[in-house]
Amino acid sequence: MIVTIILVFVIGYIAIAFEHPLDINKTATALVTGVLCWTIYALASGVPPLELEHQLMTPIGEIASIVFFLLAAMTVVELVDAHQGFQVVTDRITTTKLTKLLWIIGLISFFLSAVLDNLTTTILMVSILRKLVKAREARLYFVSLVIISANAGGAFSPLGDVTTTMLWMKGQITAGSIVVQLFVPSLLCLVVPVLAMSFALRKMHFVGTENPETSQEDHHQTHQYQVSPKQRNLVFIAGLLALLMVPVYKTVTHLPPSMGILLNLGILWIITELVHRGEEHTVRDPLSVVNVIRRIDVPSVLFFLGILLAVASLEVTGVLHTLADYLDKSLGNIKAIAVLLGLLSAVIDNVPLVAAAQGMYPLAQYPVDHELWKLIAYCAGTGGSCLIIGSAAGVAAMGMERIDFVWYAKKISWIALVGYLAGVAWLLIVPH
């Protein structure tokens, strides 16, 4: 039984990794893999029905909490975007000097990702860069920096990366501790690549031509409905507060973050209904939550659901604990294991890697805010930048800007790796 489940998991994972050559959406593969693993366990384990249901519902409850959180948070971001709220940021970027713009874009992506998430930040910043940097090769460097900085910013915030959110929601880390302990290494993971790219850009001469593919996409993404500056600013501030207040809600109530974000989404929903009360339906409907929800990337959320179900099946069968014992005996150092997981996340999706680590190392042995969890949060969040396919941010940028895998590997991977190692060095050397 265990061998069959592992085989199904491996085959499913290979299918996910080769999504594009196979031309099969990774979400479909993840869902089939997750449910099939549990089906095999149910039919072959001999566990009584009531115990089997309990074994399944425990991870289902945790997974559902993450899914609800993601759906609500993505709705808040899309609602702000529909009201052109992010123009508050873009209107303040006026410099045309490439090296100065590099620092501005990097820092904005870094801090914006900590509040939103690395995927949303990347999509937003790539759209901004199309208007700010016309030369395609120069823009590719900027977009690559956005990938690195968005992943770095997401690592030190419980809201910035799905894996950090997973660790936070399952109780391995606390919001305040992760921000304090990981801010400096995450910042190093940004600063070192910015310095490297600054020198690279100074030696290059770019022709001010625009990629013809992007102009059509920009036109497609242009807002068709105008909102007043007052409405835009109100929704932007309300949306930002809706996200920022989630850690506060969890700290005060001790309820899961999903409850806080759902409450804040409801409040923001009411605010937007009142803002557009009395307007014509042709103006009001496109800006409503009901319409904005249609823009949510539901397949990505369902992918997390499927892959987390599959990992949960490996946990309940004891496979992950066996793997933990093997790694401990082979490497003998949990810090080395965490760093290795980060590098593996450049090839393998960091969601199942972190989910596996959560199953391998119990809280009884490694309590809340243990250095292992902080190192895993940093490494899993930033290691994926070493390859463009190693993170959701990288995959999104790759699709939007048609970035070649080989170009990124030659030009950017070593820069991302140096930044990653700089943060690792800080965590390993500096006492906490």
Buried (B, 14 or more C-beta within 10 A) or exposed (E): EBEEBBEBBEEBBEBBBEBEEEEBBBBBBBBBBBBBBBEBBBEEBEBEEEEBEEBBEEBBEBBBBBBBBBBBBBBBBBBBBBBBBBBBBBEEBEEEEBBEBBBBBBBBBBBBBBBBBBBBBBBBBBBBBBEBBBBBBBBBBBBBBBBBBBBBBBBBBBBBBBBBBBBBBBBBBBBEBBBEBBBBBBBBBBBBBBBBBBEBBEEEEBEEEBBEEBEEBEEEEEEEEEBEEEBBBBBBEBBBEBBEBBBEBBEEEEEBBBBBBBBBBEEBBEBBEEBBEEEEEEEBEBBBBEBBBEBBBBEBBBBBBBBBBBBBBBBBBEBBBEBBEEBBEEEEEBBBBBBBBBBBBBBBBBBBBBBBBBBBBEEEEBEEBBBBBBBBBBBBBBBBBBBBBBBBBBBBBBEBBEBEEEEBBEBBBEBBBBBBBBBBEBBBEEEE
